[in-house]
Amino acid sequence: MRLGTRIQLYITVMTVILIICVNIFVYVIFKHFSIASELNQLEARSINIIEEIKKSDNRTNQEIMNNSYILSDGYISVIDKNDKAKVNFTTNVDYNNIQQPFQSKQYKKTVAYKGHHFAMISLPIVWEHGEVVNLQLYENVDFKYESFQILKWILIGSVILLLIVIFYLNRVITNIITQPILKLSKHIKETQETKDYLPVEVQQNDSYELQELSTSFNDMMNKLKEHDERQQAFIMNASHELKTPITVINSYSQMLQRFGKKDQKTLDESIHAIGDEAKKMKYLTEQLLYYAQITKNKTESSLEYENIVELIEEITHRLKHVYKQDIKVEVACESYEAWLNISLFKQLIHIFLDNAHKYGESLIIVRISDNKDSFNIEIMDDGIGIPESDLPHIFTRFYRVDKARSRSTGGSGLGLSIAQEIATQQNIVIDVKSEVNKGSSFILTVPKGVKK
């Protein structure tokens, strides 16, 4: 069922139910007070008769009743304890035998008899010779029930009329509400078909909710567009990076086919070159897989309360035997524990040390200092540095400051992108300072946390 139909049906049904409940309430209250008014008038007349009986000494009770109460359309009777009528007055012979059994208490009610409706009151009184009897008065109230019927049909007609009016009003209101939604839905379908990330125009006269929906849709479209552009750029960059080693391997394989069997020098050179390019391809694919893994698994990782200095010294001690540069660790704080994912933190430090190794000259300095709520880990090299114009792009995938030197050092262009992703997941902030021909400095701000 369409949203507009559901809204229209829901509002119409709820409104009709409310109107029916109100009409029933009006009908019941009107009927109750109308009948109560007739019963009260009848009760007042019966009390007048009793007062006349008490005052009179010379007339019989029957004479008093005959003179005191003039029947318009009804019946009056005096019933003894044996349910026999001592006195009867009626305006219509059809009303005979309408009397109720004797009761010792006063009561009033409505009575239906032979298709007629009566307001009735019964009062115990003292009759002649001290006998206790029931004085019963009946007044025809058919005119009241006719008015009740008229009121009932008026209320039913009003419900039907209001139902029609509300139905069409709801239709108009529903169209006003759903039209922008249908427009947005149509725009989404067109976007799916054309693959164009076109924004929806936000109308100023739209409701707040629709403006929010349109704005959210536009934000989503922008993010999808950015994601698609990054994906396309990633595919192009990955293809470009893989193209070079594949081209080299293909060229040397052709050389082997032509001269390799006869020329030992060509054979050795080709095998060596193919091996180097295969290693580069393996390293690149490993970096791609690792980047895909850490960007996909963004759930909260297990954290441990560890000593940062000990972790860094462990890494640098192992790399001192591999790197040509000297690695120096400087500690300028007393307490240096923090909540970390150990494996990711080690990978992060290793990336920046490896970067300093590739582009540095003779010395790598790791300086650990203390702030109020965090630690600063500064990794410095004395290499070629990074031009200021390139600094905003160094964390972009496959971006290289010096493409020729990067390939010669075996860089994939993914290291700093991976570092940025790891740092984001660990709430670590990365800052970069660099000066051409003097070196670069990467500063990691690690939140401290408190041991639980």
Protein Blocks (a to p, Z undefined) as FASTA:
>chain_A
ZZklmmmmmmmmmmmmmmmmmmmmmmmmmmmmmmmmmmmmmmmmmmmmmmmmmmpmkbcf
klmmmmmpccfbdcdddddfkopafbdcdfbfklgokaccddfbdcdddddeehiacddd
ddddddehhiacdddddddfklmmmmmmmmmmmmmmmmmmmmmmmmmmmmmmmmmmmmmm
mmmmmmmmmmmmnopacdddddfkbcfklmmmmmmmmmmmmmmmmmmmmmmmmmmmmmmm
mmmmmmmmmmmmmmmmmmmmmmmmlmmmmmmmmmmmmmmmmmmmmmmmmmmmmmmmmccc
ddddddfklmmmmmmmmmmmmpmbdcddddfbfblcdcddfklmmmmmmmmmmmmmmmmm
kbccddddddfkbccdddddfbebpafklmmmmmpghiafblmlmmmnopahlmmmmmmm
mmmmnopacdddddehibpcddddddfbjaZZ
